[in-house]
């Protein structure tokens, strides 16, 4: 009966992040925000292609979003060094609303679509800055990893639902999806405003300890690249595959839907595994290999399955191979993020520079990816173009397995 008299210490108990209204409110905000973004991402290449332009022009329009995204990554820290997540959420909402309005309130032309794509890059990067700011200021350190994990789950849910919703809305009119996007941005901001009273800072403001010019930043990136070029290239290949799905993959989906209604499920078949696979593995799997080796092997298997599917399968077989291949590919990204996180810790003050270098892979992929994917699709077709990007990841996986050491030797001293 001793348990009846045990002294409890509530303050020391491990609390779920869902016991914090601030986190729940922010995740709800993010859910509606990314549903809006997913619908826009699906609809933009479709309405661009309806103008009768070439596939490569579609890719150029999509790639323009990352030009402003990359520019935002470079100038936001200097322009808004003390702004909080509230500022970035509001700025992201404003740019999101303007983007949506430009796509339903103004007649479509290449100029308007290009402007919309440029605005898209700004609001998307604003959301990323908001995430980092919110988690670092509002969430206690011991809950930050879990919050990041649930943030990815919420994004995956949004990006699974958004294409299905976009497909349904496009049946009415090409402008209807963007009206709904406008509504979801408003809903997201409303949820944020209603829940922001719980979002109080838990950490004190810290003075910036590590400032340098753009020239110095590029120098640090060059030094870091010598150490991590192999995993950077592998990570770039993963993101390029993702870009191909969100550019040429959408066009392939519309082509498949003309022969069978389930052709519209190509993108959901790719996204759904990211909802459950990382969490399932984290809870049940015993680690036999290092994080990097796990990423390389799983990505190699997944990209191999995808490559075979895009080359030889069709109809429901293509959906099945896409789903199976994506299960393995979805294992690789969390492992790579964990690898980069460990390296960030080793780098100390220069950890932020490695984060910037990793983020540059995302922006670089979205600048060159849509253009390359649509250019390739122009010559060999959309499905074969997808096979090319799957093959690229397969080659990167094999190469990384051969050249990446078990332990990457990197430290703050190695950068100085």
RAHUNOR-V548698 format. One line per field, one symbol per residue. ss: DSSP state (a for helix, b for strand, c for the rest). phi: phi as a letter, one per 20 degrees, with the letter a starting at -180 (. if undefined). A space follows every 10 residues. Layout:
ss=???
phi=???
This chain:
ss=caaaacccca aaccccaaac aaaaaaaaaa aaaaaaaaaa aaaaaaaaac ccccaaaaaa aaaaaaaaaa aaaaaaaaac ccccaaaaaa aaaaaaaaaa aaaaccccca aaaaaaaaaa aaaaaaaaaa aaaaaaaccc aaaaaaaaaa aaaaaaaaaa aaaaaaaaaa cccccaaaaa aaaaaaaaaa aaaaaaaacc cccccccccc cccaaaaaaa aaaaaaaaaa aaaaaaaaaa aaaaaccaaa aaaaaaaaac aaaaaaaaaa acaaaaaaaa aaaacccccc aaaaaaaaaa aaaaaaaaaa aacccaaaaa aaaaaaaaaa aaaaaaaaaa aaaaaaaaaa aaaaaaaaaa aaaaaaaaaa aaaaaaaaaa caaaaaaaaa aaaaaaaaaa aaaccccccc caaaac
phi=.fffdffdcg fefeefffed gfffffffgf gffffgffff ffffffffff fneffffgff fffffeffff fffedgfefc fdfeffffff ffffffffff ffececgfbf fffffffffg fffffgffff ffffffedef gfdfffffff ffffffffff ffffffgfff feafeggfff ggfffffgff ffffdffeed fdcefdffeb dbffffffff gfffffecgf ffffffffff fffffecfff ffffffffeb ffffeffgff eggffcfgff ffedeefdcf gffgffffff ffffffffff ecebmfffff ffffffgfff ffffffffff ffffffelfe ffffffffff ffffffeeff ffffffffec nfffffffff ffffffffff gedfffceeb bfffef
